[in-house]
Amino acid sequence: MTKHGSFKKVVRRHAEETGQRYTEALTDLEGLQARMFHQPVGERLVAHLRDHYGIGAVAATKASQHHDHVFRVDRSDGDPWIARAFSPARPRAGVEGDATILRFLERHDYPAERLATDDAVSAFDDSTVLVTRFVPGGPLPMAVGHEGSEKFAIMGDLLGRLHTLPFDVSASRPGGASGDDPSREGSPRQDLMAALAFLDAVDTKVAPAERERFERLRDRVRSADDGQGLPEALLHGNLLHAPDHVIRSEQGPVAINFKAAGRGPRLADFAWLMWGTWGNADWIKLAVDAYRRHVELTDDELERLEAVMYIRPLYLGCFSYRRDLVNGRPPKEVWGFVNPEHIGAIAAATRAACR
């Protein structure tokens, strides 16, 4: 079978496993790069903001370590803004949903970034822009020693407070997935569907000697627990990594970047935070104690903690695997993300701390 024929076979399998038509599955695999990576021109964004809002925007500087579409916008007539010019593949409805959730959080006095103006969403070239107020301050400390302890206590508290907010239909869209691929926003299951797409997109590039490891990773994604049926709350979706998700301001820690936010199994948020402790007993206890001031996990959640903890690490591992092959490099060892011994030990320590 030719390589072209092999890819058709991969697309058919991907369509069957994801419930898509063949053409949808083909677009899912071939359009990944264009959907996920977007680099707006700062000068054009400044001109758009001046024209649309009538503000004295003077400069746009990239403000994220991980995303090229996030800018600090300095103004001659007021405090800076943050502007996120999302990929053209992301529908405006998704960005409007971000704004709706930020309004909900403001009504409940949750420490999150605030919209810069009532009309915070606008069309810019082929993409959609969300503007929020710049939060003065600095990033949380790195996860090292005593500073790591401070970080996980802060994160556990922010997550617990978020998960206790009342249900509101305005903030009820599915959430929890990373959403770096705009076609895979929504519940944590979408992270697994995205991970499957990362692997299937490079299936025909896998060397024969690598095939067994590739198939083991793929099977792990297909069999992962997506948290369905567990208690739900408003999720942040990525409340772990600093500095892109929490700023330490003069008023205290402030959560930012709510692109992945929405209703979903609260355990997915919690499990991702606990994975980030790397098994440090002090960090686990501090994060658990801070979270439990607001939320007590159920026995079912504690039982499924280990299985749900695989969701985001699988996503990251498959993303890394695809990136290496696309760039012509042998794929790095991804089991550091999804090491069963590591995840099992974190889950056991977390259960002990909760009980």
N, C-alpha and C positions, 0 to 999 in steps of 0.2 A: 504493500500500500504506500502511495506517495505521502510526503509530509502534508501536502494540501488535503489529501483524502483523510489522513489521520486527524487533522484539525476538525474536519467536518464531523468525524465520529465523536470527538471531544465536545463539540458544540451540541450535538444531538443528546449526548449524555447529560450535559449541563442543563439543557432545556428540560429534560425529563426530571432531573433531581430538584430543579428550582421552580417547576410549574410554569415555565415560560414557553412561548412559541419559539421556533427555530430562529427566526429573524430577531426576536428580542434577546435570545441567548447570545447570538452572534454580536449584537450591539453591546451587550453586557461585557463580553470578553474583549472585543476589539477597541472599545471606546474608553477603557479604564484610564489611560494616561491623560487624555484630554479632559475627562470629567474631574479628575482628582487634583490636577495641578494647574494653578491659575496665577499669573503674575501681572497684575494691573500696573499701568504706568502712573506713578505718583503725581506727576505734573498734570495729567489729564484728570485725575481724581480731584485734585485741588481746584481746578477750573470748574468741574461739575458742582462741587459743594458751594463755591462762590455763586454760581449762577442759580442753583436750585434753592439755596437757603438765604442768599443775600448776606453771607457772613464774610469776614475778612480773612479767609483761609490763605495762608502764605506758604506753607510747606507741608509735605507728607513724608513721614519717615517710617520705615518698616518697624513694627513694634512687637513682632512675635519671633521667637527662635525657630518655630516649626512651620509657620504658614506665611507665604509671601503676600497674601491678600489682606493682611491686617496692618493698618497704618495709624500712627499718631499724627493728628492734623493740628498744627499750630496756627493760631489766629492772632490777628492784630487788634481784634475787638473783643477779646474774651478769653476764657480758659480753653485749653486744648480739648479736642474731641478724639475719639477712637472711631475710625471708619473701617468697616469690613466689606470689601468688594468681592462678593462670592463668585464662584465659578459660574459661567453662563449656563452650565448644566443644572444648577440649583434653581428650582422654580421659585418665583416670588412668594408664593404661598408659604414656603418653608421659612423664608426670612420674616414674613409677617407673623408667623407663628413664634419666632424668637422674640419679636417685639411684644407680642401678647403675653408671653411668659414673664418677660421683664416687668411689664405693668402689674401682673399678678404678684410678683415678688415684692414690688414696691408697696402695693396695697397692704401686704402683710409684714412690712418692715423687715424683710429678710435682707441680710447684708450682701447685696449683689450690685453689680454695676447698674446704672440708671440710663434710660434713654436720654439723648441729648436734646430732643425736641419732641413734641407730640407727633409730628409727621416725620418719623425716624427712618422710614424706608423709602428709597427712591431708585429709579432706573438709571443706570450709568452704562453707556455703550450697550453691550449684550448681557450685562450682569445686573445684580441687585445689590444695593448698598444699605447697610444698617449703621447708624451713627449713635454712639453712646458717649457719655461724659468720661473724660479721662480721669482715672483714679490715681491721685498722687500717692506715692509710696514706693515700696520695694518688694521684691519677690520673697516668698517664704524661704527659710533657711534650707540648705541642702540636707538630704537625709544622711547625716553623718553625726555620730555621737550624740551629745546633749542637744544639739540643734535639730537632729532628726527626731528626737523625742518631742520637741516643741511642734514640729511640723505635723506629726501624726495626731497629736492631741488637738490641734487646730482643725485638721481635716475631719477627724471623727466627729467633732462638735458641729461643724458646718453641715456635714452630711446628715447627722441625726436631726438637726433643726429643719433641714429641707424635707426630710421624709415624714415629718409630723404636720406639715402644712395641710390644711383641709382640701378636700377634693373640690375642684372648680372646673366646670365644663370648658371654660375658656383656655385652660391649661391642661387639657386632657388628651392632646395628640400623643401617639405612641412615641416613646423616647428610650434612651439608654444606649443605643448603638453609637459608635464613633462618628459615623456619617461623613467621613472624608470623601467617600464616593457618594455624591448627592442622590444617586439612584438607590442607595442602601441606607437611607435614614430611617429611623423608626425604632422598633423594639430591639433588645439585645440579639434576637435571632438574626437580625440583619447583619450583625457583625460576622456571624457564621456564614451567611450567604455571601458576604463580601470576601471572606477568607477563601471560600470555595472558588469564587471567581478569580482571585489572585493566583491560585494554583492551576486552575483549568486554563487560564490565559497563557501559561507557559508550559503546558503539558508536553507539547511536541519538542520543547527545547531540553527536556530532561535527559541526561546521559544514561545509557543502560546501567552503568554501575551505580547510579543514583536512584534508579527506579524504585527499589524496595523502600528506601527511606521516604521518598516522595509519596508512595502509596500509603505508608503508615501514617504520615502526617494528614493526608487527605481523609483517611478513615477516621482519624481522631476528630477532625472537623465535622464529618457527617454524623458522628454518634454523640456529639457534645450536648450537654444539658443546657437549654436556652432559658431556663427559669420559668417557663410557662406554668401558670396555675398557682404561683406563690403570691403572697401579699404584695400589693402594689402601692406605689407612692409616686410623687413627682421626683424624677431622677435628674441629676445633673448630666450624667453620662461619662464624665472624665475627671472627677474630682480627686486627682492624685498628683499629676505633674505640675510642678511650679517651674517657671513663672507664668505659664500661659493660662492658668486657671484660678489662681488666687493671688491677690495683692495684699500686702500688709500695709494698711493705711494708718493715719493718725487716729482714726476712729475704730480701728481694729481690722481683722481680716475681712476681705471682700472677695466673694466668688465672682468670676468673670467667665465669658465664653460659654453661652448657653445654647449653642447650636444643636447639641445632642440632647437637650432637655425635653422631657415629656413623661407621660405615665408609663410605668413598667415595673417589673419585679424589683423591689428595693434591694434584694440580695445581690443583684448584678452590680450595683453601685458599691455596696459594702465589700463584696468579694474582691473587686478590682483594687479598692483601697488596701485591703489586707494583703493582697499579693505584693503590693509595693513595699511592704515592711521587710521583705526578704528574710522573714523568719526571726527577726530581732525580737526577743521576748519582751523587752521594755517597750518597744514601739507598739507591739501588738496589744499589750495591756493598756497603754495610754489611749490608743485609738478606740479600743473596745469600751473602756470606761467612759470616754467622752461621748461615744455614740449611744451607749446605754442610758445616759442621762435623759435621753429623749425617746429611744426605741428599744423594745425588747424583742429580739428575734424569736420566732416560733421554733418548736422542735423540728418541724418539717424543714424550715430554712437551715437550721444547723446541720441537719442530716444531709442536705443537698449542697452545702457550702462548697465542699471540695469539687464537686462536679461543675458547679456554676463558675467557679474560679478560673476555669479554663477558657472562658469565652474571649475576653480581651487579649490574653496572652496568645491564643491561637490566631486571632486577627493580626497581631503584630508579627508573629512568627511567619505567617504566610505572606504578609506584606513584604517582609525582609527577604523571604525566599524568592518572590517574584522580582523584586528590585535587583537582586544579584544576577539572576539569569538574564533579565532585560539588558543589564549593563555589561553582559559578557563575562561575568565572574562566576566561579563555582559557588553555589549557595553555601552560606555560613551555617554552622550548626545552630538550628533553631530550638533545640531542646532545652536551652537555657531559659527560654520563655515558658515552655510547657513541660518542664521536668516533673514527672509524677512524684518522685520522692520529695522534691522541694515543695510542691503544691500540697501534697498530703501532710507534710510536717506543719505548714502554715495553718491549714484547716484544723488540724488536731489542737494546735496551740490556741487558736481562736476559739474553738469550742470550749476548751478548758477555761479560758478567760471569761467567756460568756456565762458559764455555769458556776 
